[in-house]
Amino acid sequence: MGRTILEREDELAALGSAARDAGDGAGSVILVSGEAGIGKSSLVEAIRTVLPAEGRLLVGYCDDLATPRVLGPLRDLIGSVGTALTRALERGDRGEVLEALRDELGWANHPTVLAVEDVHWADEATFDVLRYLVRRAAQLPLVLVLTYRDDELRTDHPLRQLLGLASRAGRVRRLRLARLTVAAVRRLSAAADVDADEVFAVTSGNPYFVTEVLAAGDATAVPLTIADAVHARVAQLDPATLEVLERLAVVPSAVQRWLIDELVPAGPAALAPAEQRGLLAVTPSRVSFRHELTRRAVADSMPAARRMAANRSVLAALLARPGIEVSRIVHHAAEAGDTAVILQYGPIAAREASAAGAHREAAAHLRLVLDQHPILEPRAEAELWEGYAIECYTVDAPAADTLAAQRRAVELRRGDDPRACGASLRWLSRICWWAGDPEGADAAADEAIAVLTAAGDVDLLAMALSGKAQLHALAGRSTEAIGVAEQAIALGKDTPGTLSHALNNLAMAFSVTGDPRSRSTMEESLRTALDADEPEHACRAYVNLILHDLEALRLDDARRRLPEGIEFAERSDFVMFSRYLQVALGTLHFAAADWDQVVPAAAYALDSSPPVRCAALTVIGRAQLRRGEHGAVDTLREAWRTAVPLGECQWMGPAAVGLAEAAMLDGDAGAAVAELTEAYELARRFGTAAVRAELAYWLTRAGRPVGGDGLDQLLADGDGRIHPYALLARGRWREAAETWRAAGCRYEHAAALAESPEPADQLAALALLDGLGAEPLARLVRARLKSLGVARIPRGPAPATRISPAGLTERQGEVVQLLAQGMTNAEIAGHLVLSVRTVDSHVAAALEKLGARTRKEAVARARDLGILDLR
């Protein structure tokens, strides 16, 4: 162990200190990151050496399975934890697991270090549990250690959301493991007859490679790839040992003793040659490869026929053992090509995953089953397709595949039980809308109502009617929405899910008509869903309630409710709603002129379905526009192109406004009049007061003022408040400015002041705009002041976005400079005297602007652009 933890004294000391603090009730989260082979697992194992006597170490492992085990790393704890948690894990009930886990880890004065290895391979249910623990670690005698490979994370990887949450936790520390230095390699090489400097040169200090070179005893003779290094050792094994090694290599986890007994008839002694050559680690309870890279190298080198045969051996052993994890059976069945086992156990694994909230894994299992092209009765096949479609909708998978799956389910159900067919049509309607096909959504909703009316199923009919009311409400057809929603409420009043759904639709319709009952009805919808444990309906209620508050300029109310909504959507694994809530968070930052925060929040939704993607494009484009960033207009034009086929005011209105603002800032306010006119004509009939007011204002700026009754109806919403854009359209700029100031909308406050004919007001607006970094509008205000003959006009700050080819702000440029020095976000925060959360946002924004997926790519891109030479 001395070798593997060399140069890890500081990290171990930090872990030991955290464990002692946890014993005093001050828990923490430790994030251990680094490339493959850097020594993360060795550090975790070494924690035992620094634990206080009353402490314990629990370790769970995430495996590189085709579809991750549901709650896999927590199930590894069975045998080391109490009866309540063991029972909960065996049942797979996530709520029960969370409750039992808190009790298990709450043992006062007895700190627990819970390490979860390779979190980048975790399932959604595990991520949910980890989010729960991250939020509560500081109040428990717990050190939560998460290890992961930070150089392999996609921008949309679910681990990024967990890391963002951890960054906001009260006590979090990041340990990014570095490669060994030359001095460390020399110490390691002291007992070997090799040139230490040459060892460092060929390994670059990666501990795994260093170990391989030293084991071979010749730096010049050892190949420089992991696979070749492993093969050099494997080649020394006799055929019998090689066969055993290959059989173990197809198991992507440590192999438990019972499975060893099944796979190695000759007993553990047969593993001795592989252990002696540093390929395996053997303990009384389990056998594992010295490193996951070693296992993968052996497995990948096996001929396909032998790999399938080895998987068949493992599969037979798993099937013969009662109570085995179904996801492991499905994995090895897929690897072995055993269609019958996949068809039998795949749906079971999907149900288990869905029940635990691991909807991605549920969709993957169902997709695997469907890929076997099973010959089934229509009803059974329809259940598979519909289950797959609903899981894909839940996790916001590509819309085209999801829609095709639900259409197939409906086809199979035609001529079958009309109730099942009607329910499938209702789902088809929802998925059509989500996929950007409003006409298909209306047609399916109408057919669902007709089929279920004939079938006489009141409960299903109530939900179908509510689905139709939802389409009316989304399109702003308030009169129709109210009538159909009230029908749904009358029929479904005793079914909480239906009642919540219908109340939500009624509330949306009220918001269009200006009925003051809108907000209270939305709150009732949310309470009903939460009380009935209806996560989909609760997520939707959170979205609409928060958007309602944002539109009404109740930023503080939205700010209080957003964390609760986002946490709920993430915990429920409703990715589409989670993304939509992130857009709402970006919209809040946009409204408050916290523009650095907009892209980190809303960019998560750019891979979403057309409606949510449209909202993300719009808020990102408008934030970029106000800062004068390159590409803002292109982003807004894409938002408009996405909005038009959706045909709804909620998408077309904001996109048209963004284009109008861009035209004004470019000196040609009339350039977007066509888009404004199209959006306003829709909003005049189907839009809320806020959307109508903003469009009317920008039409006025474009030289097409809205007059007469058309303007009068904009002046007040259902609560009697006059929207500030309606005030501006009337020329009442001072009242508008004060309304926005009180609401916390700093940019709009400044923009309204800038419409004053008085130079003093315009100078005040200019100071605000300069403080916000709103260079485009500030430039126009300076020109206006100059035309008025004002002698002393402040020059303002030199915009960093003009200096940086990538459009980085000055602060983002500083952050990139420090990234180039290898600093972690926590180190950057300390250097710049910022919070880690703020640095996380700056890093995310810089990566987005540089078109980079990783920090390393961002630094390389910045260097190519010459940004690193500017400071």
N, C-alpha and C positions, 0 to 999 in steps of 0.2 A: 504493500500500500504506500510505502514511502515514496516510491517512484511516481505513482499515479497522482498523489496529492502534492507533489513538489511545487513550490511557488504558489500554494493555495493557502498559506498561513493566514493572510488577511481575510480571505473569504470564510475560512473555518472559524476564525475569531469572531467575525460578524454573526455567523450562524449560532455559535455558542452564546454570545451576548444576547441574541434575540431569544434563545430558549430560556435563558435566565430571566429576562424581562417578562416572558410569557408566564413563567411561574409566579410572577408578582401580579399577574392579571393584565399585562399590557402586551397583547398579541401583535403579530405583524405578518406581512406578506413578503416573501423573498422570491424574486424572479431571476432565475439562473438561465442565461442564454449563451449561445455559442454554436459554432459549426460542429458537424459530426466529427467525433473523435477527439473533441477538445477536453474531455474529462468531466462532463457534467455528472455522469453516474458515479464516477469515483468520488466526487465531492459529496454526493448524497450519502454514499456508504461511509465516508469518513465522518459524517455528523455524529455517529455513535461515540466517537472519541472525545467530543466536546459537550455531550449532553450532561446536564446535572443528574445526580444520582436518582432523583425522583422523577425524571423525565422519561419519555419513550419516543421511539421513532417508528412511524408507520409509513410504509412505502407501497404505492400502487403504480401500475404500469399501463400506459396506453400502447397498444400494439398496432403494427402496420398491417392490419387486416383490410381486405377489400372494402368491407363495411364494418366500421368500428363496433366493438362490443358495447352494448348499452350498459352504462355505469361500470364499465370494465375495470378501471383502476380502483374503484371503491369495492368492487366484489373481490379484488385481491386481498382485501383486509379481513375477509371472513377467516376466522380462526385466531385473529389477533385482537378482535373487538368484542364488545358485549353482546348479549343475547338479543336485545331489542334492535340494534343496528343490523346484526346478522339476519334476523327475521325480515326486516324491512328490505334489505338488499336481495334476499332470496325471492321476495315477492315482487320486487321491481317497482313498487309504488313510490313515485318520486316524492310526494308530500310526506309520506311516512319516513322515507330516507332522510329528508331534511330535518324533521323533528328528532329522529333518533340520533342523527349525527351531531346535532347541537348538544344533546344530553351527553353523548359519548365524549365530546371534546370539551365539556364544561367542568371537568374535574378540577376543582380549585387546588392551587399549589402543586399540581402535577402537570407540568407542561407537556404538550404533545407536539412533536414535529411531524406534520403530515406532508410527505413529499409525493408529488405526482409527476412521474417521469414521462417525458416526450408528449407534452400536452398538445403539441401540434397534430397528434393523431387521435385526439379525444372525440367522443361522440357528443351530440347536442345535450343529452341528459346530463352527462358529466360536466359540460360547460355550465349548465344551469346550476348544478350543485356548487361548482367553484365560484360562480358569481355570488351565490348565497354566502359562501364562506368568506370571500374577499370583503364583502360589505360588513361582515361581523367579526372578522379576525381580531381587530383592535380591542374588542370587548371580551375576548375569550383567552384562556391560557393556551394559545395555539400559535405555532409558527407554520404557516402554509408555504411550502416550497414548491415552486413550479419550474420544471426544466423544459426547455424547448430550443429548437433550432431557429434562430432569428433570420437566417439567410435563406430560408425556404418558404417564407410566408407570402402568399398572394395578398393583394390589397384588400380582397373581400374575404379573407380567411376569418372564420369566426373567432379565432384566438385574438385577433386584433381588437375586437370589442371587449374581450376580457381584460386585455392589457390596458386598454383605455380606462376601464373601470378601476383597475388596480392603481393606475396613476392618480386617481382621485381619492383613493383610500387614505385613511389617516396615517397609517404606518406602513410604508412600503419601501423596499430597497431593491435595487437592480444590481445583479452581479453578472457582468458580461465577461466570460472567461476568455482570457487572452492566450495566445500560443506561448510555448516555453521560450525563454530567452536563451541566448548562446550560453550564458553561465549555467543555467539549469541543465541544458543538454550536456555540458561538460561534466557536471556532477553526476548525472545519470550514467555517463559513459566511462566513469573512472575505473570501473571494474571490468570493462570490456576492452578487447584489443582492437579498437577502432579509432579513427580520427574524429574527435568530437565536432570540430568545425565542419568536416565533410558531412557528418550526420545532420548537422543543422542545415547545411546548404541543400541537402536533398529532401529534407522533411519540412522545411520552413517552420520548425518548432511545433508541428502538430503532434500532440502526445501519442496518439495512436500510431502514427507513422514512425515516431521515434522508437516506440516499443518494438515495432516490426523489424526495424533496422538492427537494433541491438540484439534481438533474438537471433537474427541471421548471422550477426557477427561480421558483416562485411557491407559497408555502405555502398560500395560500387556494384555489388552483385544483386542487391535487392531491387526489384522493379518498383517504379514510382506510382503504381496504382494499387489501391486497396485490393482489388480482385486478384491481381497478379501476386501480391504479397501473400495473400491467403492461399492461393493455389500452390505456391512454393512449399507451404507447410503440408497441405493436403496430399501433395504428391508423395510424401514420405510415409503415408499410411498404407497398411495392408488392405486388401479388398474387403475383408469382413468388417474392419473398423470403418472404412469409407462408406460402406452400405449403411451402417448404423448412423454415422454422422449425417448422411444425406436424409435419412428418415427423420431425424430431429430438425434438420434445417428448414423443413417446410412448415414448422410450427412457429408462428411469429410472436412468440412470447417464451418466457421460461417454461420448461417442461416439468410438470409436477411428477412426483415420485410414482403415483399410480400409473401415469401414462408411460413413464420409462419402463415400468414392469411389463406393459403391454407391447411396447415397441422394441424393446431390447431383451429378447428371451434369455440371452446369456447373462443378464444381470449387469449392474453398474460396472463391474470389473472390465467389461468389454469397452468401456469408454476411456479407460486409462491411457491408451496411446494418444488419443486426441487431446486429453487433458494435459499430458506431458508436453505436447507440442504447442501448448498455449491457445488451443482452439476452443476448449470448453472450460467452464467453471462448474465443479461438481460439489454439491452439498448433500447432506442426508435427505433433505426435503425436495430438492429441485435441481435441475441441470439447465444451464443457460450457456449460450455462446459468450465468449469473452467480450464481444461487442456486437451490436446489431449489424454493423457493417460486415463483420465476419460471417454472420449467419446469411446475410443477403448474398454475399459473394459466393458462398457454397451453393445456395439454392439456385442462383442465376446461372451457375455453371453446369447444372444438371441437365442432361438430355430431357426433352419434354416427356418422353415415355416413362423415364424413371421418376421424374417429379410427380407425374400423375399417379404412379403406383405408390409412391411414398404418401401422397395425400389420401389415397384410398385406405392405406393402413391406419393412418391417424383417424380418418372418418369412421372406420369400423370400430375402433376403440371408443370413440366418443359416443357412437350410437348405442354401444353396449353398456354405457354407464348412465344410470338414472340421474336426472336433475342437472345435466350438463347445459351450459349456456347455448341457446339455440343459434346465436349468431356465429359461434365457432363452428357448429355443424354446417351451417350454410356456406361459410367461407371455404371449408375443406371440400364440401360437395362441389362447389363451383370450380375449385382448383383440380378436382379429380374428374370433372365432367360427368357427374352423376345427376342426370336430369330428374330421376324419380325422387331422390332425396331433396333436391331443390324445390320441386313442386310440393312436396309434403311439408317441409319445414320453412320455406321462404315466407309464406303467408303468416305463419306463427311468429316468426322473427319480426315481421312487419308490425303485427299487432302489439307485440311486446314493446317494440321501439316507440310506436305511436302512443301507447299508454303511458310510457315514461317521458313523453314530450320530445323524443328524439325523431323528429319528423323527417329530417334528411336521411337518416338511416332507414326509416320505414319506406321512404320512396325508393331508396337504392335496393332494398330487398324485393319490393314489388316489381321493379324494373328487371331485376335478375330473373324473377319467375316468368314474366312476360316474354323475356328474350328466349326462353326455352320453347316458345310457340306451342303452348300446351293445347291439347285437344280436349275441350271441356264442354259441358252443357252451357248454353248461352247465359243463363243466370249466373253461374259460377264465374264465367269469364268476365261478364259485365261487372261483377263485384271487384275483380282484380283491377280492371281498367279504371273504374270509378275511384277505388281506393287510392290508386296511383295518382290520378288527377287531383284529388283533394289534398293528398300529401304534397304534391308539387305546388299547388296553389298556396298552401300554407307556408312553404319555404321560399316562395317567389322564384320558382324555377323558370326556365325559358318558356314564354307564353305559348308559342306555337305547339310544342310537344304536349303541354298540359291540355290545351284546347282539343288537340287531336285525340287524346286519350279519353276525354269526357264525351266527345262526339261518338267515339266507338262504343262507349258504355251505353249511350242512349240508343244507338242502332240495335244493340243486342237486346235491349229491354223492350223494344217495340213488339207488341203482340204478346208480351208477358204480363205479369201483374201490373195493372194500370197505376197502382199506388207507387210501386218501385219506379215505373217509367216517369210518373209525374215528379217524383222527388229528384230523379236524375236530370230531368229537364230544368228544374229549378236550379240545380247546381250548374248545369250548362249555361243558363242565363248569367249567373254570377261570374263564371269563368270567362264567358264572352266579353262582358264589360271590362273585366280585369285585363284581358288580352287586347283591348282596344277595338272591339267590334260591337258598338252600341246597337246597331240594327239587329245583329244576331242575338244580342241579349234580350231585346224587346220581343222578338219572335219566339224565343224559347220560353220566356216568362208567360206570354199569352197562351202558348200551348200547354204549359204546366198547369195553369189555372183551369183551362178547359178539361184536361184529362182528370185532374183531381176533383173538379166539381162533379163530373160524371161518376167518379169512383166513390164519392161520398165520404172521403176521409177528411174530417174537419181539421184535425191537427196539421196534416200536411198541406191542406188548402190554405190554412192561415199563414203558414210560412211562405207559400208561393205568392199569396197576395202581398205579403210584406216585401218579398223580393221585387214585385212590380212597383210597389210604392217607393222602394229604394231607387229604382231606375228613374221614376218620375222626379223624385227629390233631387237626385244627382244632376238631372238635366234642368232643374229649376222650374219644372211644371208643378207648381205648388198646389193649385186647386185639385188637380188629379191626385197628387201625392197624399193630400190630407184625406180625401175621400177614401182611397184604397187603404191607407194606413189605419184609419178608424175601423174599417171592416176587419182588417187583420187583428186589431186589438180586441175587438168584440169576440172573434172566434178563438183567439189564442191567449186570452187573458189568464188562463190557468196553466199555460206552458211558459215558464220564465224566459227561455231562450227566444221564443217567438215574440213574446211581449217586449223584451228589451230591444230586439231588432226593429219592431214596428214603432216603438216609441222614438227610437233614434231617427227613423224616417220622418215621423211627424215633426220632430224638432227641427230637422233640416228644412222641411217645408215652411215651418213657422218663421225661420230665419229669412227666407226669401220674401215672405209677406210682411215682415217687420213685426210679427206678433211677439210681444214681450215674454210669452211663455216658452220661447225657444230654449233658453238656457236651462231653466228648471226642468224641462222635459228631457233634455239631454242628460242632466244629472240623475234623473229618475231612471233613465235607460242604463246608465253606468251602474248605479246601485243594484238594479235588478239583475244585471249580468254577473256582477261580482258575488252577490248573495247566492246565486244559483250555480256558481262555478261554471260559467259559460265563457271561456277565454276568448273565442273569436268575437263574440258580440261585445265583450268588455273592451277588447282592443279597439274595435271600431268606435265605440262610444268615447274612449279616450281621445282618439284622433279627432273626431268631429267636435268634441267639447273644447279641445285645445285650439283648433282652427277657428272656432267661433270666438274664443277669447282674443286671439290674435287679430282677427278682423275687426273686433270691437275695440281694439287698442288697449285691452286689459293685459298688458305685458306681464305685470307682476303675477296675475292669476295663472297665466300660461307658464310662467317661469316656475311657479310652485308645483304645478301639476305634471310638467313634462318628465322630470326624473321618475316619478311614480309610474307614469304610463310607459316609458321606455323600459323600465325594469320589468314591468308586468309582461310586455310584449316579448322581451328577450327570454324571460322565464318560461313563457308559454310556447316559445319557439315559433311564433307567428312572424316570420321574417318580413313578409310584405308590410304588415302593420308596423313592425319595428323600423323598417326603412322609411315608411311614411312619417313616423314620429320623429325620425332623425331629420327629415326635411322640415318638419314643423320646428324643430330646434334650430335648424339653419335659418328659417324664416324669422324666428325670434331674434337671433343674432343680427340678421339683416335689419329688422325694424329698429333695433337698438343701436345700429351702426357699429356693432362689434364685428367688423367684416373679416378680421383674421379667423374668426370662428366659423364662418359660413361654410367654406369648402370642407373642412374636416368633418362637419356634421352632415351636410347634405350629399357629399360625394358617394357615400355608402349606397345611395338610392339610384345612382346612375345606371346600375345593372338591373333595375327593377322593371316591372311591367310598364306599358306606355303611360298610363295616367300618373303614376308616381314618378317615373323618369321625367315626365314633362314638368312636374312641379319642381324637381331637383334642378333641372336645366334652367328654369326660369329664375329661381332664387340665386343660383350660382352666377348666372349671366348678369343679373342686376347688381350683385355685389361687385363683380369684376368691373362692370361699367362705371360704377361710382368712384372706383379707385383709378380708373384710366388704364386698366390692364388689357394687354393685347388679347384678342380672341373673344372679347365679351360679346360683340355683335354677332359673331358666328354662333356662339352658344345660344343667344336669344333667338336667332333665326331657326335654329334646330328646335328650340322649344315651340316656336310657332308652327313649324311643319308637323311636329308631333301633336300639337293641340287641335289643329283643324279637323283631322279625321275623327277625333273623339267627340267633337260637336257640342261640348258643354262649356258654359260660361266660366266655370271655375278654372278651366285651363286656358281658354282663349283670352279671357280678360287680362290676367297678369302678363301673359306673353306679349299681347299687343301693347300694353303699357310699357313693358321693357323696351320694345322697339321704338315707341314714341319718345321715351326718355333718351334713348341713344341718338335719335334723330335730332332732338333739341340740343344735346350736348355737342353734336357735330355741326351745329349751326344751320340746320335745315329742318325746322320743326314740322314741316308738312310732309316729310318723306315717308312717314308711316301712317298717313291718313287713311289709306285703304284698309289696313289691318285694324286701325281704331274704329273705323266705321262699321266693319263687319262684326267686330266684337261688341260694339255698343248696341247695334240693332238686336243682337242676341240678348245682351244684358238688360236692355230696356224691357224685354218681355219675361226673361227668366233669371235675371241676376239679382244679387243682394244689393242693398242700398250702398254698401261700401264699394262694390265693384262698379256699379253705375256711376257713382260720384267720381271715382278716379278716372274712368274712361271719359266722362264728360269734361273733366278738367283738361285732360290731354288733348281732347278734340278742340277745346277752346284755344289751347296753346298752338295747335296746328292750324288755326284759322277757320275752324268749323264749329263755332260755339253752339251749344245746345240751349234752346230758348223755350220760353212759355211753360206750358205744363210739364214738358219733358225735364226742365230743370227744377221746377217746384217740387216734384216728387223725390228729388234727391236730398232735400234739405234735412230730413229727420228720419232716424231709424225707429224701430219698434219701441225703444226706450225713451224716445223723444230727443235723443242727442243728434246734433247736426254734425255730419262727418266733415272733417277739416278739408277734404278735397272738394266737397260741395261748397264750403265757404270760399275756397280759393277760386272756384269756377264763378262765384259771384263777385270776386274781387275783394273779399273780406280777409285779406292776408294776415292782419294782426290777430284776429280771432283764431285763424287757423294755426298760426305760429304758437300761440299760447296753448291751444289744445294739444298740439304735438309735444310741446315742451313738458306739459303736465304728464303726458303718457310715456315720456322717455324716448321719443323718436327724434334723435338728435339731428340727423341729416334733414328730415322733413321740416323740423323747426328752423334750421338754417335756410333751407330752400324757400320757405314762406317769408322769412325776413328779407331774403334777397329780392322779393317781388315788391318791396316797399319802394316808393318813389324817393324816399329820403336817403341821402348818402350815409347818415349815421347808422341807419338800420342795415344798409348794405355792408358797411364796414364791420358791424357786429356779426353779420352772416359770414363774411369773409374770414374772420378770426375763427369762428366755429368750424368752417369748412377746412381751413388749414390744419386745425387740430385733429380733424378726422382723417386727413390725408385724401380728401375729396378733390383732387386736383382738377378734373374736368370742369366741374361747376365753379370752382374757385377761379379758374381762368376766365370764365364768362363774366363773373362778377367783377373781376379786375378790369375787364374791357369796358363794362358798363360804367364803372366808377370813373374810368379815364374819360369816357365820352361825356360825363357830367362835369368834367373839369376839376375833379378832386386832385389836389396837388400831391399829397403824401399818401400813397397807397402802399401798404406793407407788401414787401416782396414775397414773403412766405418761405417755407422750407424748400430746399432743393429736393424735388421728388426722387426718391431712390429708385422708383420704378422706371425712370428715364435712364438711369445709369445702368441698371441691370438688364442684360439681354433677355433674361427669362421672366422679367416682370416681378422680381422679388422685391419685397419691401426692405427697408434698411435693416429692420430687426431680423427678417428672414435671411438676409445676407449674412448677418452676424452668426446666426445659428448654423448656416452651411459652413462658414469658416471653422467653427468649432467641431462640426461633424468631421471635417477633414483632418482634425487633430485627433480623432478617435474617441472623442468624449461621449459619454452616455447622456441621456436626457437629464438625469439627475445632476450630473456634473455640469452640464450646460446651465441648468437652472441656478446652481450655486454660483457659477461664474458671472451670469448676467443678473443675478438677484431677482429671479422670476420664480413663479411656482412651476412645479414639474408639469402640471396640467397645461399651463400656457405654453411651455416648451413643446409638449406633445403636439399641440395645435400648430405651432410654427413649423415643426418638422413635417407634419402631414401636409401642410400647405406648400412647403418648399418642394416636397417630393411630387406633389400634384403639378406644380408649375414647371418643374424640371422634367416631367414625364418619366419619373423613375419609380421603380417598385421597391427598391431597397435603399438603405442609407449609402451603401457602397456605390450603387448606380448614380445616386444623386451627386455624390462627390465627384465621380468621374465626369458626369454631365456638366457640372459647374466648372470643372477644370477645362473641359473642351470649349466651353463658352467664354473662358477667360475671367469668370466671376471671381475665382480665388486669387487672381492677381490684382484685383481692384482695390484691395484693402491693405 
